[in-house]
Amino acid sequence: MKRTTTLLLAAAGGALLWRRARRSADDPDGGVLDADEARALYDRLAPVYDGVAGAYALLGARRLHNRAVGALRLRPGDTAVSLGCGTGPNLGPLARAVGPTGRVVGVDLSAGMLAQARDRVRRLGLDNVELVRADVREFAFPEGLDGVLAVFALEMVPDYDAVVARAVAALRPGGRIAVSGLRRPDGWPEWAVRLGELVNRPFGVSRAYESFRPWEAVRRHAREVAYREAVLGAVYLSVGEAPSPDGPPRQHREPYA
Ligand SMILES: C[S@@+](CC[C@H](N)C(=O)[O-])C[C@H]1O[C@@H](n2cnc3c(N)ncnc32)[C@H](O)[C@@H]1O
């Protein structure tokens, strides 16, 4: 019953979202959105975003989110940043992981998405969460961070490499970054890739982003400790650790919990 309600809500939200996205198609040829376009798009999507995201949760997005948060291995008292936090589905799990003595900072450029996140924070009574309206490309990371999370957030940011580099530089030695999102799946027939694009188009996704590979930025700037794909290779999760002076000298991978 709950599943049916979620699907119905998601379908209604999706239809609305489609109409809004089509109306706001400033980029009819599907180009890369600049910050103002991304902000405007997500401001419009904000009221229906969670309803539509419910369908993605059924497809396993929630599991992926939880894995990403778990992979950060946060402890009570830690400080973590959530980049492109949106309406804040990860803020609760992050806040619980760092406990009342820890701190979570959610960053997003859309005031509309942050308003939804603020409601969520209030509803869940999360006293250790702070929300910042900023472009992740300009965000001043606090020093000595224990974890940075970016879930479905960097695949539309043209300077993702510089963002990952700055995030890793802000981590304490051994601190972790977990990045996940959509990727162009290998080996899919063209029609299936097009269909995937169509389904995600209301979120601003287009073929213009196919060359964006944030997981490679994690590999470049951190010691990759895990990489995993899901949904037949259309989604990835990449986890990196900030180098520690006496850490292991070469890359190693670990199984997921
Ligand atoms: C697809 S939503 C994902 C939200 C959330 N992480 C989740 O998993 O539901 C992408 C979010 O990234 C934000 N965003 C996009 N580009 C950004 C940028 N350059 N700086 C900050 N936030 C950005 C959007 O406003 C939006 O809230």
The ligand as a MOL file (V3000), in Angstrom:
LIG
                    3D

  0  0  0     0  0            999 V3000
M  V30 BEGIN CTAB
M  V30 COUNTS 27 29 0 0 0
M  V30 BEGIN ATOM
M  V30 1 C 19.8490 16.0330 -8.0500 0
M  V30 2 S 19.8520 17.1210 -6.6790 0 CHG=1
M  V30 3 C 20.4880 16.0400 -5.4210 0
M  V30 4 C 20.1650 16.5250 -4.0440 0
M  V30 5 C 20.5650 15.5590 -2.9140 0
M  V30 6 N 22.0010 15.3950 -2.8250 0
M  V30 7 C 19.8940 14.2180 -3.0880 0
M  V30 8 O 20.5980 13.2130 -3.1540 0
M  V30 9 O 18.6540 14.1730 -3.1260 0 CHG=-1
M  V30 10 C 21.2660 18.1350 -7.0470 0
M  V30 11 C 21.4450 19.2940 -6.0740 0
M  V30 12 O 22.6940 19.9210 -6.3370 0
M  V30 13 C 22.5240 21.3250 -6.2670 0
M  V30 14 N 23.5720 21.9500 -7.0610 0
M  V30 15 C 23.7620 21.8600 -8.3910 0
M  V30 16 N 24.8470 22.5590 -8.7580 0
M  V30 17 C 25.3560 23.1030 -7.6090 0
M  V30 18 C 26.4690 23.9420 -7.3280 0
M  V30 19 N 27.2940 24.3580 -8.2830 0
M  V30 20 N 26.6680 24.3180 -6.0360 0
M  V30 21 C 25.8250 23.9110 -5.0410 0
M  V30 22 N 24.7660 23.1050 -5.2580 0
M  V30 23 C 24.5370 22.7070 -6.5220 0
M  V30 24 C 21.1240 21.5710 -6.7790 0
M  V30 25 O 20.6000 22.8030 -6.3320 0
M  V30 26 C 20.3920 20.3660 -6.2190 0
M  V30 27 O 19.8360 20.6500 -4.9470 0
M  V30 END ATOM
M  V30 BEGIN BOND
M  V30 1 1 1 2
M  V30 2 1 2 3
M  V30 3 1 2 10
M  V30 4 1 3 4
M  V30 5 1 4 5
M  V30 6 1 5 6
M  V30 7 1 5 7
M  V30 8 2 7 8
M  V30 9 1 7 9
M  V30 10 1 10 11
M  V30 11 1 11 12
M  V30 12 1 11 26
M  V30 13 1 12 13
M  V30 14 1 13 14
M  V30 15 1 13 24
M  V30 16 1 14 15
M  V30 17 1 14 23
M  V30 18 2 15 16
M  V30 19 1 16 17
M  V30 20 1 17 18
M  V30 21 2 17 23
M  V30 22 1 18 19
M  V30 23 2 18 20
M  V30 24 1 20 21
M  V30 25 2 21 22
M  V30 26 1 22 23
M  V30 27 1 24 25
M  V30 28 1 24 26
M  V30 29 1 26 27
M  V30 END BOND
M  V30 END CTAB
M  END
